[in-house]
Amino acid sequence: GAGELATPKGVFPAGKPFQDTVLAAQTTPEASLERLVPLVDHLAAWKLLPNVSAWVLRTEERGYRIQFGAPPPPFNGVCPTLVGPKQGLVMEQEVATLLRKEAIEVVPPHDRESGF
């Protein structure tokens, strides 16, 4: 909800750190996502590296909390977007693509008026 901190999940290519990595240009985003695993799964290997700061290890283990300078403004409702039929179709296709990639998710009905 409002005022909470986000905790992004770190991901790293499957296998030991820095091994078996493939240049991004050689794979599609969908194919590269299939090999991603949580970064914390490699914590033991990171601890073996020389000169790794405590902050890096702690961040890898617990995740990074984004620090906001101020709370978000109050939610005043959804502002409708008015577009023509062609633009509307393009927007619907983009939303469908983002949903398929799981980059976004459908907001549950009970959260739709709360700013999410």
C-alpha positions as YAML, in Angstrom:
chain: A
units: angstrom
residues:
- id: 1
  name: GLY
  ca: [0.00, 0.00, 0.00]
- id: 2
  name: ALA
  ca: [0.92, 3.67, 0.17]
- id: 3
  name: GLY
  ca: [4.09, 4.38, 2.10]
- id: 4
  name: GLU
  ca: [5.41, 0.82, 1.89]
- id: 5
  name: LEU
  ca: [8.83, 0.08, 0.49]
- id: 6
  name: ALA
  ca: [9.29, -2.02, -2.63]
- id: 7
  name: THR
  ca: [11.64, -4.98, -2.50]
- id: 8
  name: PRO
  ca: [12.80, -5.95, -6.00]
- id: 9
  name: LYS
  ca: [13.93, -9.54, -6.39]
- id: 10
  name: GLY
  ca: [17.47, -9.88, -7.75]
- id: 11
  name: VAL
  ca: [17.93, -12.49, -10.42]
- id: 12
  name: PHE
  ca: [21.04, -14.04, -11.87]
- id: 13
  name: PRO
  ca: [21.66, -16.53, -14.69]
- id: 14
  name: ALA
  ca: [21.40, -20.14, -13.51]
- id: 15
  name: GLY
  ca: [24.71, -21.76, -12.61]
- id: 16
  name: LYS
  ca: [27.62, -20.27, -10.71]
- id: 17
  name: PRO
  ca: [28.05, -16.48, -10.86]
- id: 18
  name: PHE
  ca: [29.67, -15.26, -14.06]
- id: 19
  name: GLN
  ca: [29.67, -18.72, -15.68]
- id: 20
  name: ASP
  ca: [27.56, -19.77, -18.64]
- id: 21
  name: THR
  ca: [26.43, -16.19, -19.31]
- id: 22
  name: VAL
  ca: [25.34, -15.49, -22.86]
- id: 23
  name: LEU
  ca: [25.41, -12.10, -24.51]
- id: 24
  name: ALA
  ca: [21.95, -10.57, -24.42]
- id: 25
  name: ALA
  ca: [22.02, -9.95, -28.16]
- id: 26
  name: GLN
  ca: [22.21, -13.71, -28.74]
- id: 27
  name: THR
  ca: [18.97, -14.57, -26.95]
- id: 28
  name: THR
  ca: [15.42, -13.34, -26.85]
- id: 29
  name: PRO
  ca: [14.15, -11.77, -23.61]
- id: 30
  name: GLU
  ca: [11.71, -14.65, -23.16]
- id: 31
  name: ALA
  ca: [14.46, -17.27, -23.57]
- id: 32
  name: SER
  ca: [16.80, -15.49, -21.16]
- id: 33
  name: LEU
  ca: [14.07, -15.27, -18.50]
- id: 34
  name: GLU
  ca: [13.72, -19.05, -18.49]
- id: 35
  name: ARG
  ca: [17.24, -19.37, -17.04]
- id: 36
  name: LEU
  ca: [16.94, -16.71, -14.34]
- id: 37
  name: VAL
  ca: [17.04, -17.70, -10.70]
- id: 38
  name: PRO
  ca: [16.96, -15.57, -7.54]
- id: 39
  name: LEU
  ca: [20.33, -13.97, -6.81]
- id: 40
  name: VAL
  ca: [20.20, -15.24, -3.22]
- id: 41
  name: ASP
  ca: [20.56, -18.78, -4.60]
- id: 42
  name: HIS
  ca: [24.21, -17.87, -5.30]
- id: 43
  name: LEU
  ca: [24.92, -16.26, -1.93]
- id: 44
  name: ALA
  ca: [27.39, -18.96, -0.87]
- id: 45
  name: ALA
  ca: [29.44, -18.41, -4.04]
- id: 46
  name: TRP
  ca: [29.38, -14.63, -3.56]
- id: 47
  name: LYS
  ca: [30.66, -15.05, 0.03]
- id: 48
  name: LEU
  ca: [33.72, -16.84, -1.35]
- id: 49
  name: LEU
  ca: [34.69, -13.89, -3.56]
- id: 50
  name: PRO
  ca: [37.44, -11.62, -2.21]
- id: 51
  name: ASN
  ca: [36.67, -8.06, -1.15]
- id: 52
  name: VAL
  ca: [32.87, -8.31, -1.38]
- id: 53
  name: SER
  ca: [31.37, -5.65, 0.86]
- id: 54
  name: ALA
  ca: [29.00, -6.55, 3.66]
- id: 55
  name: TRP
  ca: [26.41, -4.25, 2.03]
- id: 56
  name: VAL
  ca: [26.51, -6.27, -1.21]
- id: 57
  name: LEU
  ca: [26.10, -9.58, 0.63]
- id: 58
  name: ARG
  ca: [23.31, -8.21, 2.83]
- id: 59
  name: THR
  ca: [21.54, -6.76, -0.21]
- id: 60
  name: GLU
  ca: [21.85, -10.05, -2.08]
- id: 61
  name: GLU
  ca: [20.46, -11.99, 0.88]
- id: 62
  name: ARG
  ca: [17.63, -9.64, 1.92]
- id: 63
  name: GLY
  ca: [16.94, -7.64, -1.24]
- id: 64
  name: TYR
  ca: [17.20, -3.91, -1.79]
- id: 65
  name: ARG
  ca: [14.62, -1.55, -0.34]
- id: 66
  name: ILE
  ca: [14.08, 1.54, -2.44]
- id: 67
  name: GLN
  ca: [14.30, 4.63, -0.24]
- id: 68
  name: PHE
  ca: [11.77, 7.28, -1.21]
- id: 69
  name: GLY
  ca: [12.30, 10.92, -0.26]
- id: 70
  name: ALA
  ca: [8.64, 11.49, 0.50]
- id: 71
  name: PRO
  ca: [5.41, 9.52, 0.62]
- id: 72
  name: PRO
  ca: [3.41, 9.40, -2.61]
- id: 73
  name: PRO
  ca: [0.70, 12.01, -3.17]
- id: 74
  name: PRO
  ca: [-2.85, 11.04, -2.19]
- id: 75
  name: PHE
  ca: [-4.73, 8.96, -4.74]
- id: 76
  name: ASN
  ca: [-7.48, 10.96, -6.44]
- id: 77
  name: GLY
  ca: [-8.85, 8.25, -8.71]
- id: 78
  name: VAL
  ca: [-7.92, 6.91, -12.11]
- id: 79
  name: CYS
  ca: [-7.54, 9.48, -14.89]
- id: 80
  name: PRO
  ca: [-9.12, 8.10, -18.07]
- id: 81
  name: THR
  ca: [-7.01, 8.00, -21.22]
- id: 82
  name: LEU
  ca: [-8.92, 9.07, -24.30]
- id: 83
  name: VAL
  ca: [-7.52, 7.83, -27.61]
- id: 84
  name: GLY
  ca: [-8.83, 6.99, -31.05]
- id: 85
  name: PRO
  ca: [-9.66, 3.45, -32.21]
- id: 86
  name: LYS
  ca: [-6.22, 2.78, -33.74]
- id: 87
  name: GLN
  ca: [-4.34, 4.03, -30.68]
- id: 88
  name: GLY
  ca: [-6.73, 2.09, -28.44]
- id: 89
  name: LEU
  ca: [-5.97, -1.13, -30.30]
- id: 90
  name: VAL
  ca: [-2.22, -0.51, -30.02]
- id: 91
  name: MET
  ca: [-2.59, 0.14, -26.28]
- id: 92
  name: GLU
  ca: [-4.64, -3.04, -25.80]
- id: 93
  name: GLN
  ca: [-2.00, -5.06, -27.68]
- id: 94
  name: GLU
  ca: [0.79, -3.58, -25.57]
- id: 95
  name: VAL
  ca: [-1.07, -4.32, -22.34]
- id: 96
  name: ALA
  ca: [-1.65, -7.91, -23.52]
- id: 97
  name: THR
  ca: [2.07, -8.24, -24.32]
- id: 98
  name: LEU
  ca: [3.08, -6.91, -20.89]
- id: 99
  name: LEU
  ca: [0.60, -9.25, -19.17]
- id: 100
  name: ARG
  ca: [1.96, -12.22, -21.13]
- id: 101
  name: LYS
  ca: [5.54, -11.30, -20.12]
- id: 102
  name: GLU
  ca: [4.33, -10.91, -16.52]
- id: 103
  name: ALA
  ca: [5.81, -7.39, -16.50]
- id: 104
  name: ILE
  ca: [2.43, -6.18, -15.21]
- id: 105
  name: GLU
  ca: [-0.52, -7.87, -13.55]
- id: 106
  name: VAL
  ca: [-4.24, -7.30, -13.39]
- id: 107
  name: VAL
  ca: [-5.22, -5.22, -10.37]
- id: 108
  name: PRO
  ca: [-7.76, -7.08, -8.20]
- id: 109
  name: PRO
  ca: [-11.14, -5.30, -8.06]
- id: 110
  name: HIS
  ca: [-10.79, -4.54, -4.34]
- id: 111
  name: ASP
  ca: [-7.55, -2.57, -5.00]
- id: 112
  name: ARG
  ca: [-8.67, -0.59, -8.06]
- id: 113
  name: GLU
  ca: [-9.72, 2.50, -6.11]
- id: 114
  name: SER
  ca: [-6.69, 2.54, -3.81]
- id: 115
  name: GLY
  ca: [-4.04, 3.77, -6.22]
- id: 116
  name: PHE
  ca: [-2.79, 0.43, -7.52]
...
